[in-house]
Amino acid sequence: MSVQERRERERAERRRLIVRTARELAESEGWDAVTTRRLSELVQYSQPVLYSHFKGKAEIVAAVAVEALGDLAAELRAAREKAADDVSALRAVARTYMDFAAAHPAAYDAMFVQRIDVTFGTDESPQALHDAFHEIVSVLRPFAGDRDLETFAEVGWSWLHGLATLTKGERLRPDHSASRLDLLVDALCRG
C-alpha cells in the first residue's frame, strides 16, 4: 500500500469515527450536546482535524443523516424481503420504519427534521436516500394502481413520517400505535 493510499484510508477512518461518535452522542444526549469541541475530545483529534473533514456541525449532522438513511434502507429491505406477500411486506416495512424512528430518534431527527444541506428527490440525492425511497416504492408498487408510483410512495412515506414524528413527540395515545399502523396499511393497500 502506498503512502497516499494509507493516508486516504486513515482519513476515511477518521471521518467514519467522527460521524459515528456524533451519532452516538446525539442519541445519548441530544443534538445540542454535539459540538466540535466535544467531538474533538471524544475522538481525540484536534478541532482543526475535525474541520479538515467537516466545515461545521451542520455538515456532521448531514453525514449522520446520510449514514442513517443507509441503515434505514437496509432494515426496510430486510423486512420487505422476509415477507410472504405484498400486504405482509407493507406491514413489515411500516413497522420497521416506526421501530427505526423510535430506536434512533436523533438520527431520525437528522434525516427528516433538521435542516441539512442534502438534496431530496433529485438525481443529486445521496445513494442512501435513493435506496431508502426505493424500498418504500417497492413495497407500495402493488397498491398504486394507475397513480404515479413515486407520488403515491411520497404520500405513504409522509404518512409514516407523520406517525413517527407524532409518536416521538408523545402527541398520540401510546396504547393505540398498533391500530394506527393497521389503519395506515389498510389505507395504502386500498390505494
Residue pairs with C-beta under 8 A, 6 or more apart in sequence:
1 9
11 53
14 43
14 45
14 49
14 53
15 53
15 63
17 43
18 39
18 43
18 45
18 50
18 53
18 54
18 60
18 63
19 60
19 63
19 64
19 67
21 39
21 42
21 43
22 34
22 39
22 60
22 61
22 63
22 64
23 64
23 67
23 68
23 106
23 107
25 33
25 34
25 38
25 39
25 42
26 33
26 34
26 64
26 106
26 107
26 109
26 110
27 104
27 105
27 106
27 107
30 106
31 61
31 106
31 109
31 110
31 114
34 57
34 60
34 61
35 57
36 47
36 50
36 51
36 56
36 57
36 60
37 47
39 50
39 60
40 46
40 47
40 49
40 50
43 50
54 60
54 63
58 115
58 116
58 117
59 117
61 110
61 114
61 116
62 110
62 116
62 117
62 118
64 106
64 107
64 110
65 107
65 110
65 111
65 114
65 116
65 118
66 118
66 126
66 128
66 129
67 107
67 128
68 104
68 107
68 108
68 110
68 111
69 111
69 126
69 128
69 129
69 131
69 132
70 127
70 128
70 131
70 132
71 100
71 104
71 107
72 97
72 100
72 111
72 132
73 128
73 131
73 132
73 134
73 135
75 96
75 100
76 93
76 96
76 97
76 132
76 135
76 136
76 139
77 131
77 135
78 96
79 89
79 92
79 93
79 95
79 96
80 89
80 92
80 93
80 135
80 138
80 139
82 92
83 89
83 91
83 92
86 139
86 142
86 143
87 185
87 189
89 139
90 139
90 140
90 143
90 185
90 188
90 189
91 181
91 185
93 135
93 136
93 139
94 160
94 181
94 184
94 185
95 181
97 160
97 164
98 160
98 163
98 164
98 167
98 177
98 181
100 108
101 108
101 164
101 165
101 167
101 168
102 164
102 167
102 168
105 168
108 164
108 168
110 116
112 161
112 165
113 165
118 125
118 126
118 129
119 125
120 129
133 153
133 157
136 153
136 156
136 157
136 160
137 149
137 150
137 153
140 149
140 152
140 153
140 156
140 188
141 149
143 152
143 188
143 189
143 190
143 191
144 152
144 153
144 191
145 191
147 191
152 191
156 188
159 184
159 187
159 188
160 184
163 172
163 180
163 181
163 184
166 172
167 174
167 177
172 180
